Amino acid sequence: MLRRPPDTAIPASRDDAGGEGLEGLPRADAALIAAVQPALFDAALAGPVVLTRHGHDAFVLLPVDQFQRLLLQAAARRLPGPPVIEPE
């Protein structure tokens, strides 16, 4: 199995992956998660999984294809220019 450095870009699996992708986000070794929590890993492959911490929603595991769709939808709704916070 080919091992790549942790900060190396993940190549797109499809040519139509035109979104910003996952660049700049931290990565975790999925093999460790799959070994410790195989049911969680299987559930995350089927769709979004919300993880709670201390009784509150804390994390969402999202398959990459669904993340890309979400990113493209958000980009279509992005307002032009930087956000401006008006003083009260």
C-alpha distances in whole Angstrom, upper triangle without the diagonal:
4,6,10,13,15,18,16,17,15,16,18,17,21,23,26,24,27,27,27,24,22,22,24,23,21,18,17,14,14,12,15,18,16,17,20,22,20,23,23,20,21,24,23,21,24,26,27,28,30,30,33,34,37,39,38,35,33,29,28,25,24,22,21,23,26,26,26,29,31,30,32,35,35,35,38,40,39,43,44,44,43,44,48,49,53,55,57
4,7,10,12,15,13,14,13,13,16,16,20,22,24,23,25,25,25,21,20,20,21,21,19,16,16,13,14,14,16,19,18,19,22,23,22,25,25,21,23,26,24,22,26,27,28,28,31,30,33,34,38,39,38,35,32,29,28,25,24,22,20,23,26,25,25,28,29,28,30,33,34,33,36,38,38,41,41,41,40,42,45,47,51,53,55
4,7,9,12,10,12,12,13,17,17,21,23,25,23,25,25,23,20,18,18,19,18,16,13,13,11,13,12,14,17,17,18,20,22,22,25,24,20,23,25,23,22,25,26,27,27,29,28,31,32,35,37,35,33,30,27,26,23,23,21,20,22,25,24,24,28,29,27,29,32,32,32,35,37,36,39,40,40,38,40,43,44,48,50,52
4,6,8,7,9,9,11,15,16,19,21,23,21,23,22,20,18,16,15,16,16,14,12,12,11,13,14,16,18,19,20,22,23,23,26,25,21,24,26,23,22,26,26,26,27,28,28,31,31,35,36,35,32,29,26,25,22,22,21,19,21,24,22,22,26,27,25,27,30,30,29,33,35,33,36,37,36,35,37,40,41,45,47,49
4,6,6,9,10,13,17,18,22,23,25,22,23,23,20,18,15,14,14,14,12,10,12,11,14,15,16,18,20,21,23,24,24,27,25,22,25,27,24,24,27,27,27,27,28,27,30,30,33,35,34,31,28,25,25,22,23,22,20,23,25,23,23,27,27,25,27,30,30,29,33,34,33,35,36,35,33,35,38,39,43,45,47
4,6,8,10,13,16,18,21,23,24,21,22,21,18,16,13,12,11,11,8,7,8,9,12,14,14,16,18,19,20,22,22,25,23,20,23,24,21,21,25,25,24,24,25,24,26,26,30,31,30,27,24,21,21,19,20,19,17,21,22,20,21,24,24,23,25,28,27,27,30,32,30,33,33,33,31,32,35,36,40,42,44
4,6,9,12,15,18,21,22,23,20,20,19,16,14,11,9,8,9,8,8,11,12,15,17,18,19,21,22,23,24,25,27,25,22,25,26,23,23,26,25,24,25,26,25,27,27,31,32,30,28,24,22,22,20,20,20,17,20,22,19,19,23,23,21,23,26,25,24,28,29,28,30,30,29,28,29,32,34,37,39,42
4,6,9,12,15,18,19,20,17,18,17,15,13,11,9,10,11,11,10,12,13,15,17,19,20,21,23,25,25,26,28,26,23,25,26,23,23,26,25,25,26,27,27,30,30,33,35,33,30,27,24,23,21,20,19,17,19,22,19,19,22,23,21,23,26,25,24,28,29,28,30,31,30,29,31,34,35,39,41,44
4,6,9,12,14,15,17,14,14,14,12,10,8,6,9,10,11,10,13,14,16,18,20,20,22,24,25,26,25,27,25,22,24,25,22,21,24,23,23,24,26,26,29,30,33,34,32,29,26,23,22,19,18,17,14,16,19,16,15,19,20,17,19,22,22,21,24,26,25,28,28,27,27,29,32,34,37,40,42
4,6,9,12,13,15,12,14,13,12,9,8,8,11,11,12,10,12,13,13,16,18,18,19,22,23,23,23,24,22,19,21,22,19,17,21,20,20,22,24,24,27,29,32,33,31,28,25,21,20,17,16,14,11,13,16,14,13,17,18,16,18,21,21,21,24,26,25,28,29,29,28,30,33,35,39,41,44
4,6,9,10,12,10,12,13,12,10,10,10,13,14,15,14,16,16,16,18,21,21,21,24,26,26,25,26,25,21,22,24,20,19,22,21,22,24,26,27,30,32,36,36,34,30,28,24,22,20,18,15,12,13,16,15,13,17,19,17,18,21,22,21,23,26,25,29,29,29,29,31,35,37,40,43,46
4,5,7,9,6,9,10,11,8,10,11,15,15,17,15,18,18,17,20,23,22,22,25,27,26,25,26,24,21,22,23,19,17,20,19,20,23,25,27,30,32,36,36,33,30,28,24,22,19,16,14,10,10,14,13,11,14,16,15,15,19,19,19,21,24,23,27,27,28,28,30,34,36,40,42,45
4,7,9,8,11,13,14,11,13,14,18,18,19,17,19,18,17,19,22,22,21,24,26,25,23,25,23,20,20,21,18,16,18,18,20,22,25,27,30,32,36,36,34,30,28,25,22,19,16,13,10,10,13,14,12,14,17,16,16,20,21,21,22,25,26,29,30,31,31,33,37,39,42,45,47
4,6,6,9,11,14,12,14,16,20,20,22,20,22,22,21,23,26,25,24,28,30,28,26,27,26,22,22,23,20,18,19,19,21,24,27,29,32,34,38,38,35,32,30,27,24,21,18,15,12,10,14,14,11,13,16,16,15,18,20,19,21,24,24,28,28,30,31,32,36,38,42,45,47
4,6,8,11,13,12,15,16,20,21,23,22,24,25,24,26,29,28,28,31,33,32,30,31,29,26,26,26,24,21,23,22,24,27,29,31,35,37,41,40,38,34,33,29,26,24,20,18,14,13,16,16,13,14,18,16,15,18,20,19,20,23,24,27,27,29,30,32,35,38,41,45,47
4,6,9,12,11,15,16,20,21,23,23,25,26,24,27,30,29,28,32,33,32,30,30,29,26,26,26,23,21,22,21,22,25,28,30,33,36,39,39,36,32,31,28,24,23,19,17,13,11,14,14,10,11,15,14,12,15,17,16,16,20,21,24,24,26,27,29,33,36,39,42,44
4,6,9,8,11,13,16,17,19,19,21,22,22,24,27,26,26,29,31,29,28,28,26,23,24,24,20,19,20,19,19,23,25,27,30,32,36,36,33,29,28,24,21,19,16,14,10,9,12,11,8,9,12,11,10,13,15,14,15,18,19,22,23,24,25,27,30,33,36,39,42
4,7,8,12,12,16,17,20,20,23,25,24,27,29,28,29,32,33,32,31,31,29,26,27,26,23,22,23,21,21,25,26,29,32,34,37,37,34,30,28,25,23,21,18,16,13,12,14,12,9,10,12,10,8,12,13,11,13,16,16,19,19,21,22,24,28,30,34,37,39
4,5,9,10,13,14,18,18,21,23,23,26,28,26,27,31,31,30,29,29,27,25,25,25,21,20,22,20,19,22,23,26,28,30,34,33,30,27,25,22,20,19,16,15,11,11,12,10,6,8,10,7,6,10,10,9,11,14,13,17,17,19,19,21,25,27,31,34,36
4,7,7,10,11,15,16,19,21,22,25,26,25,26,30,30,29,29,29,27,24,26,25,21,21,23,21,20,22,23,25,27,29,32,32,29,26,24,21,19,18,16,15,12,12,13,10,8,11,11,8,8,12,11,9,13,15,13,17,17,18,18,19,23,25,29,32,34
4,6,9,9,12,13,16,18,18,21,23,22,23,26,27,26,25,26,23,21,22,22,18,18,20,18,17,20,21,22,25,27,30,30,27,24,22,19,17,15,13,12,9,10,11,8,7,10,11,8,10,13,13,12,15,17,16,19,20,21,21,22,26,28,31,34,36
4,6,6,9,9,12,15,15,19,20,19,20,23,24,23,23,24,21,19,21,21,17,17,19,17,16,18,19,20,23,24,28,28,25,22,19,16,15,13,12,12,9,11,12,9,9,12,12,10,12,15,14,14,18,19,18,21,22,22,21,22,26,28,31,34,36
4,6,9,10,13,16,17,20,21,21,23,25,26,26,26,27,24,22,24,24,20,20,23,21,20,22,22,23,25,26,30,31,28,25,22,19,18,17,15,15,12,15,16,12,12,15,15,12,15,18,16,16,19,21,19,22,22,22,21,22,26,27,31,34,36
4,7,9,13,16,18,21,21,21,23,26,26,26,27,28,25,23,25,25,21,22,25,23,21,22,22,22,24,25,28,29,26,24,20,18,18,17,17,17,15,17,18,15,15,18,17,14,17,20,18,17,21,22,20,22,22,22,20,21,24,26,30,32,34
4,6,10,13,15,18,18,18,20,23,23,22,23,24,21,19,22,22,18,19,22,20,18,19,19,19,21,21,25,26,23,20,17,14,14,14,14,15,13,16,16,13,14,17,16,14,17,19,17,17,21,22,20,23,24,23,21,22,25,26,30,32,34
4,7,10,12,16,15,15,18,20,20,20,21,23,20,18,21,21,18,19,22,20,19,18,19,18,20,20,23,25,23,20,17,14,14,14,14,15,14,18,18,15,16,20,19,17,20,22,21,21,25,25,24,26,27,27,25,25,28,29,32,34,36
4,7,9,12,12,12,15,17,17,17,18,20,17,15,18,19,16,17,20,19,18,17,18,17,20,20,24,25,23,21,17,14,14,13,13,14,13,16,17,15,16,20,19,18,21,23,22,23,26,27,26,29,30,29,28,28,31,32,36,38,40
4,6,9,8,9,11,13,13,14,15,17,15,13,16,17,14,15,19,18,17,16,17,16,19,19,22,24,22,20,17,14,14,12,14,14,14,18,18,16,18,22,21,20,24,25,25,26,29,30,29,32,33,33,31,31,34,35,38,40,42
4,5,6,7,9,10,12,13,13,16,14,12,15,17,15,15,19,19,18,18,19,18,21,21,24,26,25,22,20,17,17,14,15,15,15,18,20,18,20,23,23,23,26,28,27,28,31,32,32,35,36,36,34,35,38,38,42,44,45
4,5,5,6,9,10,10,10,13,11,8,11,13,11,12,15,16,16,15,17,16,19,20,24,25,24,21,19,16,15,12,13,12,13,16,18,17,19,22,22,22,25,27,26,28,31,32,31,35,36,37,35,35,38,39,43,44,46
4,6,5,6,9,10,10,13,12,10,12,15,14,14,17,18,19,18,20,19,21,22,26,27,26,24,22,19,18,15,16,15,16,19,21,20,22,25,25,26,28,30,30,31,34,35,35,38,40,40,39,39,42,43,46,48,50
4,5,5,6,8,10,13,12,10,13,16,14,15,19,20,19,18,19,17,20,20,23,24,24,22,20,18,18,15,17,17,18,22,22,22,24,27,26,27,30,31,31,32,35,36,36,39,41,41,39,39,42,42,46,47,48
4,5,5,6,7,10,8,7,10,12,11,12,16,16,16,14,15,14,16,17,20,21,21,19,17,14,14,12,14,14,16,19,20,19,22,24,24,25,28,29,29,30,33,34,34,37,39,39,37,37,40,40,44,45,46
4,6,5,5,8,8,6,8,11,10,11,14,16,16,14,17,15,18,20,23,24,24,21,20,17,16,13,15,14,16,19,20,20,22,25,25,26,28,30,30,32,34,35,35,39,41,41,40,39,42,43,46,48,49
4,6,6,10,10,9,11,14,14,15,18,19,20,18,19,18,20,21,24,25,25,24,22,20,19,16,19,18,20,23,24,24,26,28,28,29,32,33,33,35,38,39,39,42,44,44,43,42,45,45,49,50,52
4,6,9,9,9,12,14,14,16,18,19,19,16,18,15,17,18,20,22,22,21,19,18,18,16,18,19,21,24,24,24,27,29,28,29,32,33,33,35,38,38,38,41,44,44,42,41,44,44,47,49,50
4,6,5,6,9,10,11,13,15,16,16,13,15,13,15,16,19,20,20,19,17,16,15,13,16,16,19,22,21,22,25,26,26,27,30,31,31,33,36,36,36,40,42,42,41,40,43,43,46,47,48
4,5,5,6,9,10,11,13,15,15,13,16,15,18,19,22,22,23,21,20,17,17,14,16,15,18,20,20,21,24,25,25,27,30,31,31,33,35,36,37,40,42,43,42,41,44,44,48,49,50
4,5,5,6,9,10,11,13,13,11,14,13,16,18,21,20,21,19,19,17,15,13,15,15,18,20,20,21,24,25,24,27,29,29,30,33,34,35,36,39,42,43,41,40,44,43,47,48,49
4,5,5,6,9,10,11,11,8,10,10,13,15,18,18,18,16,15,13,12,9,12,12,16,18,17,18,21,22,22,24,26,27,27,29,32,32,32,36,38,39,38,37,40,40,43,45,45
4,5,5,6,9,10,11,9,12,12,15,18,21,21,20,18,17,14,12,9,11,10,13,16,16,16,19,20,20,22,25,26,26,28,30,31,32,35,37,38,37,36,40,40,43,45,46
4,5,5,7,9,11,10,14,14,18,20,23,23,22,20,19,16,14,11,12,11,14,15,15,17,20,20,21,23,25,26,27,29,31,32,33,36,39,40,39,38,42,42,45,47,48
4,5,5,7,8,7,10,12,15,18,21,20,19,17,17,14,12,9,10,10,14,15,14,16,19,19,19,21,24,24,25,27,29,29,31,34,37,38,37,36,39,40,43,45,45
4,5,5,6,6,9,11,14,17,21,20,19,16,15,12,9,6,7,7,10,12,11,12,15,16,16,18,20,21,22,24,26,26,27,31,33,35,33,33,36,37,40,42,43
4,6,8,9,13,14,18,21,24,24,22,19,19,15,12,9,8,6,9,10,10,12,15,15,16,18,20,21,22,24,26,27,28,32,34,35,35,34,38,39,42,44,45
4,7,9,13,15,18,22,25,24,22,19,19,16,13,10,9,8,11,11,10,13,15,15,16,19,20,21,22,24,26,27,28,32,34,36,35,35,38,39,42,45,45
4,6,10,13,16,20,23,21,20,16,17,14,10,8,6,6,10,10,8,10,13,13,13,16,18,17,19,21,23,23,25,28,31,33,32,31,35,35,39,41,42
4,7,10,13,16,20,18,16,13,13,10,7,6,5,7,10,11,8,9,13,13,12,15,17,16,17,20,22,22,23,26,29,31,30,29,32,32,35,38,38
4,6,10,13,16,15,14,10,11,8,6,5,7,9,13,14,12,12,16,16,15,17,20,20,20,23,25,24,25,29,32,33,31,30,33,33,36,38,39
4,7,10,13,12,10,7,7,6,4,6,9,12,15,17,14,14,18,18,16,18,21,20,20,23,25,24,25,28,31,32,30,28,31,31,34,35,36
4,7,10,10,8,6,6,5,6,8,11,14,17,19,17,16,20,21,19,21,24,23,23,26,28,27,27,30,33,33,31,30,32,32,35,36,36
4,7,6,5,4,5,7,9,11,15,18,21,23,20,20,23,24,21,23,26,26,24,28,30,28,29,31,34,34,32,30,32,31,34,35,35
4,5,5,6,6,8,11,14,17,21,23,26,23,22,26,27,24,25,29,28,27,30,32,31,30,33,35,35,33,31,33,31,34,35,35
4,6,8,9,12,15,17,21,24,27,29,27,26,29,30,27,28,32,31,29,32,35,33,33,35,38,37,35,32,34,32,35,35,35
4,7,9,12,14,17,20,24,26,28,26,25,29,29,26,28,31,30,28,32,34,32,32,34,37,37,35,32,34,32,35,35,34
4,6,9,12,15,18,22,24,26,23,22,26,26,23,24,28,26,25,28,30,28,28,30,33,33,31,28,30,28,31,32,31
4,6,8,12,14,18,20,22,19,18,22,22,19,21,24,23,21,25,27,25,25,28,31,31,29,27,29,27,30,31,31
4,7,10,13,17,19,21,19,17,21,22,19,20,23,23,21,24,26,25,25,27,30,30,27,25,28,27,30,31,31
4,7,10,13,15,18,15,14,17,19,16,17,21,20,19,22,24,23,23,26,29,29,27,25,28,27,31,32,33
4,6,10,12,14,12,11,14,15,13,15,18,18,17,20,22,21,22,25,28,28,26,25,28,28,31,33,34
4,7,9,12,10,9,13,14,13,15,18,18,18,20,23,23,23,26,29,30,28,27,31,31,34,36,37
4,6,8,7,6,10,11,10,12,15,15,15,18,20,20,21,25,27,28,27,27,30,31,34,36,37
4,6,5,6,9,10,11,12,14,16,16,18,20,21,22,26,28,29,29,29,32,33,37,39,40
4,5,5,6,9,10,10,12,14,15,16,18,20,21,24,26,27,27,27,31,32,36,38,40
4,5,5,6,9,10,11,13,14,15,17,19,20,24,26,27,27,28,31,33,36,39,41
4,5,5,6,9,10,11,12,14,16,17,18,22,24,26,26,26,30,31,34,37,38
4,5,5,6,9,10,10,12,14,15,16,20,22,23,23,23,27,28,31,34,36
4,5,5,6,9,10,10,12,14,15,19,21,22,22,23,27,28,32,35,37
4,5,5,6,9,10,11,13,14,18,20,22,23,23,27,28,32,35,36
4,5,5,6,9,10,11,12,16,18,20,20,20,24,25,28,31,33
4,5,5,6,9,10,10,14,16,18,18,18,22,24,27,30,32
4,5,5,6,9,10,14,15,18,18,19,23,25,28,31,33
4,5,5,7,9,12,15,17,18,18,22,24,27,30,31
4,5,5,6,10,12,15,15,15,18,20,23,26,28
4,5,5,9,10,13,13,14,18,20,23,27,29
4,6,9,10,14,15,16,19,22,24,28,30
4,6,9,12,14,13,16,19,21,25,26
4,6,9,10,10,14,16,19,22,24
4,6,8,8,11,14,16,20,22
4,7,9,11,15,17,20,23
4,7,9,12,15,18,21
4,6,10,13,16,19
4,7,10,13,16
4,6,10,13
4,7,9
4,6
4
